[in-house]
Each structure stands twice: as C-alpha cells, then as structure tokens.
Amino acid sequence: MIMDKVYRSYLIFLLLLTLDSTLGVAQCYNLRCSDITNPSGVNQNPYFGWLIDAEDSGVIQQSYQILVASSEAKLSEHNADYWNSGKVDSNKQNYIYYSGKPLQSGKRYYWTVRYWGNDHQPSAYANVNYFDVGLCDNADWSGAKWIRGAIDGPESYTYFRKQFELAGKNIRRALVYISAAHDFELTLNGVPIGKGPGYHYPQFQYYKTFDVTSQLGQGRQALAVLTHWYGAGQGRPKSAPGLLMKAVIEYEDGSIQSILTNETWKQTSAPKYLVGQPHRNAGEGVGFVEKIDARLEISNWEQTNFDDDNWESPIVIGAHPVAPWVGKLQPNLARLIETEIVPERIDSLGLGHYVIDLGKIYAGVPKITFNGGKEGNEVIIRGGYTRSPDGGVSLQTTQSTDMGYSFLLNGSTCTFQPMLYLGMRYLEVKGAPHPMNLENVRFIARHHEMDRKRSRFHSSNEMLNKVWELMKHSLVVAAQESFVDTPTREKGGFLGDSWLIGMAAMQEMGERVMNLRILLEFLNSQEQFWTDGRVNAVYPNGDGKRDIPDYTQMLPIWAWEYYTITGNKQFLVDHFPKIERVCTYVASHMDPQTGLVKELTGGNGAYLHGIIDWPATMRYGYDMATTHRTVINAYAYADFKAIAEIAKVTGDSIVANSYLLLAQQLKESINRHLLHNDGFYVDGLYSDQRLSTHSSQHANILPVALGIAPVDLRPLIGKKIEGQKMSVGMITVRWLIEAIGSLDLGEHLTDLYTRTDWDGWANTITQGATVTWESWDALQEGQSLSHPWGASGLVGIHRYVLGISILEPQFARVQIKPLDFGDKLSFVEGQLPTDRGTISIKWNRTSSSYSMDLSIPANMSADIWIPHVSDGDFDMKLNGKTVEPSQESGYLNLGSVGSGYYNIELTTH
C-alpha cells in the first residue's frame, strides 16, 4: 500500500506539471466546493470558490476556467470528462455553480481552476481538490432499511452495532451516509467519527456523510451508533425513532462493499442512561434530566472484539422512503466540532462539594472522571450561569430550567459524560469521592464549525475590546444544530435571532454553510405552512405553524444582505417567488386611507401584529396600542427596497420598478403621517388615525438607518436618538448602531459600546456577562444570560470602527471609512474575512494626525475615506507620495484603489 501511495503521488505530480503548462507564478488557492474544502455529501448542483495568490498590486480577475473530472488522471484541458467551463469572463470568486454533465450519486470528482489577471494571461492551475457527491435520490439508499430499538416511550437511548470483514484489498475510498431521529453518535472501531444529523421535519430529514477511509484497519471492523430519541421540542419537530445507514467501501480494483442497516444489525437499550426522568423545562421541550448509572455501562461496546451475541436484532421499519421519512433525504454539510475546555478554577465548599468555573459560558457537556467511592453512591452535578450567595451554583438564573444531572458510581474508575448539551459557566458537584482537580475535570464544548482566527480586533479602548470578544464568543455558543435562541431553555432557531447571529457570523468568521441552510429552511416553512406569504418564526419546531409578523418581514432583508456578502445570485434566482411572496403579504396590509401598513396579520399574545422588541422591557414603553406601527412600516419599506434590488439582480426590471415606486409611496406616507411636527417620529397611529404621543428610540432609529427620514431632519432626529442613550433591545439594537453610524456620530457610537452606566454590552460585562444576554436587564428580570442575538453589534464594529462596508456584492468593491471618534479611540487594528481574501486595517489618530495601514486582497477595489481630524491645512501621503484628496463632510476622499498594501499618513498644521 505504501508503494501505491508513492506511485499515486508521482502521478499527481505529473498531472500538476501538465496542468501548469503556462508556467505562471500566481495561482488560485484555498479551493472550496459548496464553501467547504474537499467536502463529502454535496448535492448534484455544487458551487465553487477560491482565493487568488498574487503579490502584485491592483490584481483583478478578468476570467476563470474550471475543470471537473471523474479521476485525477483525466483532469486536464482536453480530457476533463465532466466539465470544462472554458474561459468565462467574470470576476466572481465563489458561488460559481456546476454546469457540466450530470453528477452521479456517491461518486468522487476532482477539480481545479485557473484565472486570467490584468495582463490577460492565464495563471497556473490550482492544486487539485475533490468533492464527494452524496446520495441524491431515494433509490441510492437501496438495500438500507430504517431500523429502531425495542424501547417505546418519550425517551430512549439505543446502541446499534454491525461487525464486518474487509475484503483484504487496497481501499480507495470509504464513506458512511447516516441519518437518525433525533441524534446519533457514530464510531468506527471505537474511534469517534461524528454526530448529527441536525433537525428537520421527517419528510425533509437530513443525513450526514463521513469519509472514514483513514479509520479503516485490517480484517474485522465494527460500526457502532448511539442514538437518542426524545420527542418534539423547540427546534425539534415531531418524528419517530429510527436509524438509517449506508457505508460504501470502494476498493482499488473497482469492487464495492456496502454495509447497510437491516435485520442483521444488533441493538440493545443503552442501560446506563436511566430514562423516565423529569423534563428539564416542561414548557420548552429541551429534553429530560440525564441520570447515568456507571454500574450499567457496557464497556467496549463499540470495539471490534466486543461480543454482541446476546444483543437482539433491531425492529425493521422499512426501506427508505417509509413513514414518517417519506421525502428525499437532504445532505447537511454543517459540521459540529468539539473542544476540550480546561476549567479556570475549582473551589472546594466542603467534603465532596466543589464548584467548577469554566471562565466563561460554553455550550457542551461536562466530562468528569471519578475513582473509587462506594458502588451505587450518587453524585449530584448541576450546571448554571451564576453562583448563589452560599458559593454554590444558583438556581435562580436558569429560567426555570433544571440543569442538574445524576451519576451513580461503579466503585472503580468511571467517567461522567452526558449526551445532550447545555449552556453553562459553572458546575457544582456534590458527593465526589475524591478531590476535583484540573486533571479529572473537563468540559466538552461544541459548536458548528467556524474559524475564530479569521477575524481580529484590538483598539485603544479596553472595554471595546472586551465587548468585541463578548460578541464573538457569543457567535460560537449560538452555532449548534442551528443558530439557537439559547443553548439552555430554547434550542430552536428563531428567524430574528438567526438573521442577527447569521449576519455577524458571516462577516466575523466567514460562515456560509449554516446561513444558506437556515435561509432555505425558513423559505421551506412558507411552502409547508403559509399560503399568504408568511414564514415561520421558528423552524423547524415541535409546535409546527407559528409566526411573528416582523420576523417574516426580516426575511427579504436577510436574503438581500446574504447576497451582498456572498454574491450568490443563484440563490436569489431560485427563490425569488417565495421572497417576493413575503412582500406581497406585507403590501396587502397597506391601508388605502393612509398608505401605511396596518395591523400586519399574525402573531398572538405579546407578538400580535408584531414583536417590535423583546423582552417587553426592551420596548422601553413603545406604544403597542397603535395599529399603524412605525417600526412595522419601516421594515415594510426595507422589504420593498430589498425585493426591488433582488428583482434587478434577477433581471426583472418591471417588478423592480414597481417595488421601488411602492417603497417611495410608503416613505412619503411614513413622513406624512408618522412624523410629528416637532420633527420626531412617533410610535404609530391608532385605529382612528390619531398620532401616538410616544416617540420611542425604535421609531426614530429605523427611519434614519433605512434612509426614510428627510435629509434636513436627520441631525435633529440624531440629537433625540443620542439623548435616549441605549433605549432599545437586542432585536433592534443593530438599527441603533446603523443610525448613529450613518450620522457620523463616532464618539456617541463609542459610548453605546463602552459606557458601563448605560444599558448596553459594557454594563452586562460589569455584571459578569461572558455571552450576550436576552436583555440588558436579564439578570434582574430573570431572562436568559446566554442569548447570542446580541452579537449583532459586531456588524457596527466592522462597518464604523474598522470602517469596512460592502459597495458591490461579494466584496468586489468596498468602502474604507472609519468614523472619527475624537479622543475616545486613538488606535484600532483588525481584519475581516471575505470570499476574496482578508481585509486588514490599522489606524492611529491624534489631534493633528491620522495614519492608516490597509491591505486589500486580490480582485477587490476599495474607496478610501479618512477622517479630517483637524481644520486647516494638511499634508497627505499615500505609500510615501504626496496626494491631494477631495474634501467632503469632514472626510478626505482618496478615491478608489486596487488590491495591495497601502500606508496613508495625514498631518495637519
């Protein structure tokens, strides 16, 4: 096998020499298929992306060429047997969708790309990458059957095993395709492979694909799966317990061996998990308290040498599709990763009583190893967010969620590690048979795969640095099977939360996979539940059909912002009808007398006709008795503008113009009816068209941020917004940041992020926050202390502090324009990932000077604006050469530059 690998490497070397016929130096790198490097399980319409490695300044990709082949040997200009795109004139670097011969399920394909730059000469071809197509049709699961364990009930844990012998031949590739309801943990020969599959309604069931080629040994092998079923709940729809798997082993001689779930498998109830425990939070469906009995542990059950003769055959439900999994299984490319966290400190509160401090909140499970103790003795373990006055873990800050565990010792060495994650900072242990220390206590944190290292931020304001870190860490905690509401009480993905978290994650960590999947899910909810154009407020979910009107309104805005970041035009083309249907739903509620949106149908209780902000204290007195609400009408304006832009991109100018006209008419109606004669917006109109007497910050920030407010009134409204400090909650705080940023109020923006005596992120940090809260007063009001939607404030740091804004989709053209923060910020440095590479920026400010170091990646241009820090004469140098920028509204405009490194020095005198 070693010689085979050497020979294969030699062939690849020769192949690269053949591809690199241009002998160019620059080439593409970081190749991605469906936003993942060498993915397994993509659908039959994948897309491609890359970065450009070019040292010259001003590099623009004029054209590209993609080759796709069924083997490495065929991947050449004349032999690519699946797709040769030819030379395509385009500067796009991602979301170039496959357009070749139909791809076959379960097959591996190889691809490469080259580009033409400014000199119109082709680069070298990139190093070869591959992608594995998943099982795309129900027939591809032929032979595999849905199976289940014998235990019925609201909760069950089941072990499944299958032993098999390899054919004794060289293996080319081995993949496992697996689905389950609800959760699975897959191992091969005792080695953990992965978890999943992610939650959806059974007719849209997800599956995961794992490449296990390197995990296969010689001779006998063992596939083992632990499944957990626990009924419907937040983010977890109704389904039924079941497991489906197809493992495919391809040998070098072309033969195939398949391992399929069927009656030949073995199963048994996982006895150490003692079911029948109370709900953690009965109203939310987050599952049951976990009680584990180490005496009942089946040791080595996942190993090849385990004797499973006493296990039973599974119950065979049937070949796929079978009720309730009646649709085509969908690939879920989002990958969960786990990290072992060492506690920050462990405090002893007495004999066998300890409190473990993780240092900050994580989502995951404790892992504690115990030695000795009396067999059957119970250790009580409890997670939490804060500590009580007696030093233990508080029960008052978990929103009535029981975060306890029970572990029964076996009298020897045993490890407590539950299956279901919770969010927590502290762990309290009672009844430990020996001291707890940093050797025997760990926490297994888990999250959707995102790279924290892709972004960076540091400034002269230490509190601002802490706020940035708070929000960035919150994104990691949020990214589970979906962008969750909270990892403790409500593990569902609400649309409003997902948009706020998703946009921040896209820009901060380059996240793409989860955003696209969740957008598609919410669009799917319209087809499943709503004929009038609405979408679900949380989806998927145990309670099915459920909406919040202004969450529905957020979807077109999210779709447009997703496009501006990614340039994924195909997404807009494919889903334009559903996105527009949201806008027709909104437009159907326009009152002909006022031209305003009135009582948008949907929601109930506190959400009737719209949520505005949440929790209720975060409305800061917003007049919910109004029927023509200013916030709802501002969102409607944003919807019409978004769908008009989407229509332009998709080539429908008639629809675009109709929505632009509708947006303009609505803007005029808002300013005619909702703008008080004192120059400020009120919260809305009552049913008899009387003006509300309340003028909230909410009602004023959206018209400013969205460009509704008349230009001559913007400074006046800005003064009012400033005077209200922080008077919005997490749903709308993004609009406050954008309103203040658009008014160039840099010093006030700094205050919003850093003032500890105002409501805001800094104040929560002084109260111990390590993840953003549900509300600024969450600690006092009993709200969630782990609610990552507050991470939306990162967008303002990107846009106004670093100064990076998108001018053309996929960051083809950006604006670099940091605000002037006076003496409140003298130094900032950071970097932001994009689909074209990383933008890096560093600026320094004094009362008489300003300097900037800027790095723009290849195939990107930037319009540069520098704050004019002092009146009077000035000198400006760009890379050491004197330049004469234009002056405009307190800024100096250097014009547009291409990719490269730039040093800018401004001196006033």
N, C-alpha and C positions, 0 to 999 in steps of 0.2 A: 504493500500500500504506500510505503514511503517513496518508492521509485515512481509509482503512479502520480503522486503529488508533484514530484520533481519534474516529470515529463509534462504534466498539465501546466505548471508554472512556466516551463520553457515555451509551450505553445502560446500562452497568454503574452509572453514577452515578444514572440514573433508577431503575434496579432497586433500588438500596440505599435510595433515598428511599421507594420503595414498600414495601419490607420493613420499614423503620423507622417504621412507622405509629404506634408507641407513643410516639415522641419521647423514649424513655428515654435516660439518660446512660450507665449501666453496660451492658456487653455482654460476650459471650464473645470470647476471642481465643486465639491460638496453637492454631487448629483443626488436628486431626490425624486422618488416616484410616489405620487399621492402624498407628498410632504414628508416622506419617510425614506431614509437611506436603506436600500435593499429590503423592501418590505415583503412580507408574506401575507397573502389573503386579500389582495386588491381585487376590485371588480373588473369587468371586461372593458371599462372605459377609464383607465387610469390617466393621470396627467403628470407632466414632467417639469422639473425645475432645476436650476443650477446657479452657481455664482461664477464670477469671472475673475481669474487671476491675471491682473495686468498692472505692471508697475508704472506705465506712462500715465500722465495726467490727461484728463478730458476724454477718456475712452468711452465710446458709445458702441453698443452692439447694433450693427446695421441689419444683420441677418443671422439665422441659425440653421443648422441641419441636424436632425435626429435620425439615428439608425436603431432599429429594433430587429433582433433575430432570435431564432429558436435555439441557437447554440453560439458559443463564443467563436467557433471556427467560421461561422457564416456572417459574423458581424464585420462586414466591410462594405465599401462604397457600392460594389457591384453584386454582392451576394446577400445583403440583408433581406431575409426572406419574408419578413412580416411588415416592416415599414421603413421606407426611406422617404423622409419628408421632403427631400430636395431642399434647395436653398430657399428659405422663407424670409422675406423681408419683414422684420419685426424686431422691436427692442424688448419684447416680453421675455422674462426670465423664469416664470413659473405659470402654472395652470395652462400649459400647452397640452391639450387633450390628445390622446392617442387617436390616430386616424388611418390605421392600416388594415390588414386582413383581420378577420375576427379572431380574437384571442381565445384559446381553449382553456376550459376549466382545469385547474390543478397543474398547469404547466409553468415552467420557469422560462423567462425570456431575458435576454441580455440587451443592454442599450448603451449608447454613448451619444455625445453631442459635440459639435464644434460651432464656433461663431465667426462672423466677419466683423472687424472693427472699423475704425475711421479710415484706415488705409485700403479698405475693401479687399483685404487679403484674408484667407481663412486661417484660423488658428489650428493648432494641433487638436486631434480628437481627445476627448477626456478619457481618463481611465475607465475601464468597463465596469458598469454596475448591472444589477439584475433586479427583477421583481417576480414574485410568485403570484399567479392568479389563483383566487380562491375557488370554492365550489359554488358555481354561479346559478345552477338550476337544481330543482328538486331531484332530478334524475341522477345528478352527480353524487348524491348520498346513497345511491343504490346499494343494497346489502346491509347498510347500517340501520338499526332499529332504535327507536326511543325505548329506554328501559327505566325502571324505577325500583326503589326498595320496597320492602313489605310493610313498612310502618305508615299508617294513615294518621292524620291529625293535623293540628295547626302548625306544628313544627317537627322537623325530622332532620337528623344528620345520618348520612349513609356512606359507608365505604364501598367502593367498587374496585375490582381487580381483574386484570387479564394477563396471564403469562403466555409467552410465545417464544418460539425459537427462530433465530435468524437463519437465512439460507446459507450462510457461510461464504458469501461472495462479497466483493468490494461494493460498498454502498456509495451511490452518487448523491442521494438526497433523501431525507425523511421528514415528512410533515405530519402534524396532528391537527385535524379540524375537530373542534369540540364546541358543544353548546349544552346548556343546562338551565334549569329553573330551580332555585334562583341563582345560587352561587356555586362555583366549583373551585377546587384547588387541585391542579394536575401535577403529578410527579412521574418521573420515568427512572426506574431502577433506584428509587429513593431520593432522586435529585429533584428539587422543586423546579417546575417548568413555567407555570403561570397561573393566573387567576382570571375569573370572568364569570359570565360573558358580557356583563352590562345589561341593564334592564330595558325591556320594551314589552309592548303587548304581544301575546304569544303569536298572533298572526304576522308580526313583524320581527320575530325572535332574532337576536343576534347570535353570532358564533365567532370564535376566535381561531386563529391559525398560529401554530408554533413550529418553527424549524428546530427539529430535535436531532439533526444529523450528528452533531458532535457529542450528544449524550448517549448514543447507542454504543454498547460494548460488543463483546463476543458471546455467541451462544444464547442462553436463555435471557429474556428481557421481561420486565414487569411494568405495565402501565397501571397506575393507581389513581383514583379520583375520590376526593371527599366532596360530597355535595351537601348543601344546606337549603332546606325549604322552610319558609316562614310566612307564607301568605302575603296578602296585599298590604300595602302601606304607602307612605309618602315616597314618591319616585319609583314605586314598585307595583306594577299593575297585577290584576288577578291573572292567575295562570294555573299550572299544575306541576307537581314534582316530576322531573324527568331528566335523563341524560342521553345525549346523542354524541357519538364519536366515530370518526373515520381516520385511522392512521395509515399513511401510504408510504411504503419504503421502496424507493427506486434503486435498483442495482445497476452497476456499470454495464452489464450485458444487456440492459434494456428490460429485464424482467421486473415485475412489480409484485410486492407482497402487501396485502391490506389486512388491517386489524380493525374489526367492526364491532360496535356494541350490538349484542344479541343475547340469546339464551345461554351461550357458552361462557359468559362472564360470571363472576362470583360477586356476591354482595352480602353485606350484613349491616345491621344498625351499628353506628359508631357509639359504643356503650358508654364511653367516658363523658359524653355530653348528656346531661340529665335534663331531658325536656319536661315540659309541664310547669315551667317556672312562670312567675308573673310577667306581664308586659312591662317594659321599661317606661313607656308612656302610652297608655291605652288609647288616647285620642289621636296619636300621630302614627302609629304603626311602625315604629322604628325597630320592632323586634322584642325579644324576650330577654330577661336576665339570664346570663350564662352561668351555669353551675357545672363544674367539671370534677369528675371523680378519678383521680390518678390511679386508684386501685383497679379500675376497669380499662385502663389503657391497653390496647392491643399493640404490643411492641413489634416494630419492624414490619408492619402490615403492608407497607409499600415496597418492600425489598423483594428481590428475585428469589431468595431462599425461604420465603415465608410459606408455611403450609396452610392453604386455604381449603383443604378438603372438607372441613366442617361448615364452610360457608354455603349459602344457598344460591340457587340461580335467581336472577332478577325477574321481576314481573315485566313481561314484554308488552309495551303499549302498542307498538306497531311501527311499520316502516314510515319514514317521512315522505309526504306530509300526513299527519294524523292529528286529530283533535287533541288539544286546542292549538297545536302548531300547524295551522292549515295553509300558511303562506310560504313564500320563498324566504329562506334564511338569509339574513343580511350580515355582511362582514363588519366587524367592529375593529377598526385599526387603532383605537385609543388603547394605550398600554399602561397598566398600573405598575409602578415600581415601588420597592420598599427599601427603607434605610434604617439601620440600627442606630438609635439615639442613646448616648450615654447620659444619665441624669446629671444635672448640675450640682445637686446636693441631696443628701439623705439625712433626715433628722430623726433621732430616737425620742419617742414620747413615753417610754417605759418598756417593761418586759414584753418583747414580741410585737411592739407597736411602733410603726415607722410612718413617716410621710416623705415621699419621694418627689422632688421638684425637678421637672424636666427643663426648667429655664424659660420655656415659652409653650404655648399651646401647639400641639400636634394632633393630627388625625391618625389613629392607628390602634394598636393593641399592646398591652404590657406583656413582657416576657420575663418571668421571674423563676429562677431555679432554686429549689428547696432541697436540703439534705437532712435526712433523719426526721425527727418528730414521730409522734405516735400514729400508727396507721389508722386512718379514718378521721383524724383530727381535722377540723375545718379552719381554713384561713380565709378571713374576710378581706376582700380587696375592693377599694372604691376609688373611682376617678372623679375629678372635679376641676373647677376653674379657679376657685379661691379657697383660702383657709379660714376656718372659723376662729373665734377668739381663744378657744382652748388649744389651738395648734393643729387640730385635725382638718380634714377636708370638709368644706362647707356643703350642706345640702340645700342651701337657700339660693344658689346661683346656677342651678341646672335646669330651670324652667320645668320643675316637677318631673324631671326625667330621672329614673332610678339608674344611676351609673355604677351600681355595685356588681361584684362578682363573688362567687363562692368556689373554693378549691379544697377538695378533700385529699389529704396527703396519703402517700402509699407506704410511709415508713422508711423509704430509701431515698434515692435521688429522683426527682421528678421536676418537670418544667411546666409552669402555668403559662399558656399562650392561647387566649380565646380566638375565635374566628372572626367575629364582627367588630368593625372599627367603631370607635367613638372619638370625639374631640376632647382633649383634656390637657391640663398642665400638671396637675398633682395626682399622685396615687397614695392612698392610705392603706397600709397593711396592718391587720390585727391578727395575732395568733401565729406569727412567724416562729418557726422552731429554732432559728439561729439568727445572728445579726444580718441585716440587709446592708449590702455594700455595693460599690461600683463594679464588682466582679460578677455579682449574681443578679443584678437588676438591669434590664434594658427596656427600651420602648421601640417597637417596630412601627415607624411612621410610614405612611403610604400615601401616594398621590399619583394622578395621571402624569405621564412622563412629560416634563418641561425642564428646560435647561436654565437654571437660575443665573448661570455665568454669562449669559448672552447680553445682559444689561448691567449697567453700573451707574452709580450716582454718589457724589460726595460734594459737600458745599461747606462754606464757612459758618453755616448755622447748624449747630449740632442737633437741635430739635428737629429741623427739617430733615436731617439725615435719619433720625430715628423714625420720623413719620414715613419716610420712603421705605425703610426696612419693614415697618409695621405692615404697610400695604402690600409690599412684595411678598412677604411671608404669608399674608392672608390669601394670596392667589394660590399658593401651594396647598394650603389647607382646604381651599374650596374645590380643587380639581380632583374629584373622586370618580365614581361611575358617570357623574355629570358634574356641572358646576352647581354644587349643592347650596341650599338655603343655609343650613348649618350642619356640621357633622355630628350633632348630638340629638336634637329634637325633630328636625325636619330635614331628611336627607333627600328631598325631592329637588328637581331643578325648576325653579320658577323662572318665567321668561324675563321679568325685570332684573332679577339677580343675575341670570345667565348673561344677559346683554352687558350689564355693568362690569361683571367679572371678566367676561369673554373679551371685551374690547381692550381692557387693561392687559390681559394675558397675551393677546396678540402682539401688542406693542412692546410689552416689557420682556417677554420670553420667546417671542416668535411663534406662539402657539397657533396652530392652524386646524389640526385634525378635529379637536373637540368642538371648536366653533362651528365648523361646517356640519358636523354630525348633528349638533343640537339645533341649528337652524333648520335642517331638514326634518328633524323630529317635530318642531313646532308647526312647520308648514304641513306636515302629515296630519297633525291634530285637526287642522281645518277640514281636511278631506274626511277624517274619521267622524267628527262630531258636529261641525258647524256648516250650515248651508248659507248663512248670511255674511260670511267673510271673517268672522271672529276666529281666534285661535285660543288654545287652552292657556290658562295662567300657569299651570304646572303640568308637565308632560314628560314621560309617561307618569301615571299616577294610579293609586288604588281606587280613587273615587271617580275616575272617568272624566265626564264632561264638566268642566269648571273654568270660568273665565274671569278676568278683571279687565274692564274696558281699556284703561290707559296702558295696560300691559300689551293688549292687542295692538294699540297704536305704536308701541315701540318697535314692532317687528319690521316695518318698512325702513325705519331709521337704522336699525341694526343691519339689515340686508345691504343698504347703501354704504354704510361705514365698512362693512366686511369687504365689499367690492373695492372701495378706495384703498384699503390696506393691501389687499391681495391681487387685485386686477383680474379676479376670476369672473370673466364675462359670461362664461357658460352657465354658471350658477344663476345669473340674472335671466338669461335666455330661457333656461329650463323652467324656472319657477315664477316668471313674470305674472302669469294669470292669477296665481294664489296671492302674490304680494299685492297686486292691484285690487284683488277682492277685498283685502283689508281696507283699502282706501275708499272703495265704493260703499262699504259698510259705514265708514265714518261720514262720507258725504251724504248718505241717506238720512242723516240726523240733522242736516242743516235746516234751521228754522227760516222759512221764507220771509218772515217779517223782519228779522234782524240780520239774516245772513250768517248767524252763528250756529255752531254745533250745540244742540240742546239735548240733555238727558240721554247720553250715549247708552244704548241698551246694554245691559249686562251687569255682572257682579251681584252681590247681595250683602245685606247687613252693612258693615262698615265700608264695604267696597262698592256699594250700589252706585252705578253710573261712573265709577272711577275711584281709585285709591288715593290719588294726589300725592301722598307721602305716608310713611308708616315707620313705626307705630304711631298711634293717634297724637301723642305729644309732639311728634316731629312735624305735625301740620302747623304748629305754632299759631293756632287759632284760625286757620283757613276756614272760610265760610262755606261749610258743606251743604247749607240750605239753598245755595244758588243752583239754578238749573242750566245756565249757560256759563260754565266754568271757564275761567281764563286759561288755566293750565291745560284743560282738555282741548280748547280751541288752539292753543299754541302747538300742542302735539299734532293736531289736525293739519295745521299749516306745514309743519315739518314733514308729515306724511305726504302731502300733495307735492311738496318740493322734491322729496326723495323719489317718489314714483315718476315724476317728470324727468328727473335725471336718469333714472333706470330706463325709462322709455327711450330717451335719447341714445343711450348706450346700445340698446337692443334694436335701434333703427326705426322706431315708430314715432316720427315727428308729430303726427296728428294727435296721438294720445299725450305726448309730452306737452304740446302747446295747450291742450285742453286743461291739463292739471296745473300748468303754470298760470293760466287765467283764473282757475278756481282758487289757487293759492293767493293770487293778488286780490281777488274779491274778498276772500276771508280776512286777509291782512287789513284791508280797508274797513271791514266790519268790526274787527277787533279794536282798531283805533277809533272808530266812530262810537262804539257802544261800551267798551270796557276801559277806556282811558278817561279818568276823571279830569275835570277842568283844572285841577291843581297840578296836572302833569304826570300823575302816577296811575298805574293800573290797579283796579280793584279785583277782588276775587271772582267776580262774575255778576250776572244778572239773576234776579228772582223770576219766577214764572210770570209775574205781571210786568216784567221788564224794568223794574226798579233796580238801581245800582246797589250792590252791596256796599256797606260802609267800611268794610275791612280791606285794607291794602297790604297783603302779605308779601313777604320776600319772594315766595313762589311765583306769585302773579306778576312780579316785575322782572325776575331774572330771565324767564324764558323768552319774553318779547325782546329783551336786549340780546341774549345769546343767539337767538334764531334770526335776528335781523328784522323783526316786526316793528320795533319801536322807531318812531320818527327820528331822523338823524339829529335834529336840533334839540330833542328832548333827552337824548341819551346821557349827556353829562348830568342833567338834573336827576334823572332816574338813578344814575350811578351813585349820586350822593345819598339817596334814600337807601339803596342797597348797602352801601358802606355803613350807614348808621344802624342798620339792622344786624350788623356783625354776621354771626352764623345763626340763621333762623330757618333752616331747612334741615331735613333728614337725609338719609343715605340715598333714597330714590332720586332726589333732585339735586343733590349737592354738586353733581357734575355740572349742572347748568349754572349754578352759582359761580363755580370756578371759571366757566367759559364766559359768563357775563363780565366778571371782573377782568379776566384776561383780555377780552375784546375791547374793554375800555382803557386798556394800558395802565391799570392801577396796580403796578407791581408791588409797591410797599404794602398795600392792603391785602394782596394775594398772599404775601409772606405771613401776614398776621393770621389769615384764615388757616394756614397750615400750622403755625407755630405758637399762637397765643394760648397759654395754659389757663388763662382766666376767662376765655370764651368757650362756648360749646365747640367741639371740634376734635380732631385726632390728637392734638397735643395734650388736651385736657384728659382724654382717656388714658394716654400713656402715663400721666402723673398718677392715675388711679390703678395702674398695674396692667393695662391692656397690652397683649402681645399679638393679638389678632383684632381686626376692626370689629366693632360692636354693632348690634342691631340698631341702636340709637345712641345718641350722645349721653342719655341718662339711663342707659341699660342697667347699670349697677344699682341705681336707686329704684328703678321701676320693674325690676325682675325680668328684663328682656335678655336676649341672647348675648353672651360675651364672646361668641365665636360666630360672626356673621360677616363673611368676606365681601359683601357687596360694597362696603366702604372703601375697597381698594380702587374704586373708580377714580379716586383723586389722583392716581398715578398719571392719568391722561393729562391733567393740568401741569404736572411737573415736566412731562415730555414736551408739551406744547409751548409753555410760557417760561419755564425756568431754564431748561436746556434750550428751548426755543425752536423745536423741530415740528413743522407742520407739513402735511401732505398737500401738494398742489396738483399733482397728476397721479392717477391710480398706480398702485404697486411701487410708490415712491420713485417713479420715473423723474419727477421734479419735486423738490422740497423747498420749503422756506425756512431759513435760519434766522430767527428774530426773537432773541431773548428780551423779555421786558426789562425796564430799568427799575431796580429795586432799591435805589438810593443807598444809604449806608446799612441797610438791613441784610444785604448779601454782597459780599465783596469777591467771592470766589465760588465757581461751580465747575465741576467736571463730570462727564458721564458718557455713556454710549447706549445706542438703541439699535436692536437688530431689525433688518428689513429683508425682503426677498431678493434684494440686490446686494446685500452686504451690510456691514455695520457702520453706522454714522457715529463718529466720535467728536466730542466738543469739549473745550475747556476755555472758560473766560475768567478774566480778572478785571475788577473795577475799582478805581479810586475816584476821588472828587475831581481829578483832572485828566484821567487817562482810562483807557479801556483796551484790553488785548484779548485776542481770541486765537486759539489753535483749533483748526477744523479739519477733519478727514472725511471726505466724501467717497464712497465706494464707486467702482467702475459702473458705467451705464446709468449714472444718475447725475442730474444737474441740480444746482442749488441757487436760490435767490438769497442774498445775504444782506441783512439789515443789522446795524449796530446802534445801540442807544447813544444819542448825543448827550454825553454826561454833563456837559457844561456849555453855557453860552459863550460866544466869542469865536476867535479864530482857532483853527485846528490844523494839525498835520496828520495824514493817514498814510500808512504804508501797507502794501499787500505783498507778502514774500520779499520784503526789503525794498520794494519800489514804490515811490510816491504815486498815489492815486487821488482822484478828485471825485468823491461820491456826491450823489444828489442828496438834498436835504428835504425831509418830509415828516411833519408832525412829530418832531422830537427824535427822529431816527436818521441815520446816514445809510443810504442805499448804495451798495457796491455793485449792484446788477447781478447778472447770472454767471456762474462758473460751472465748469465740468468737474469730473471726478479728480481726486488728488488731495494733497495736503496744502493747507493754507494757514499762514501766520498773518494776523492782522493787528496792527498797532495804531491806536488813536491817542494823540497827545493834544490837549487844548492849552492855549496860552493867551 
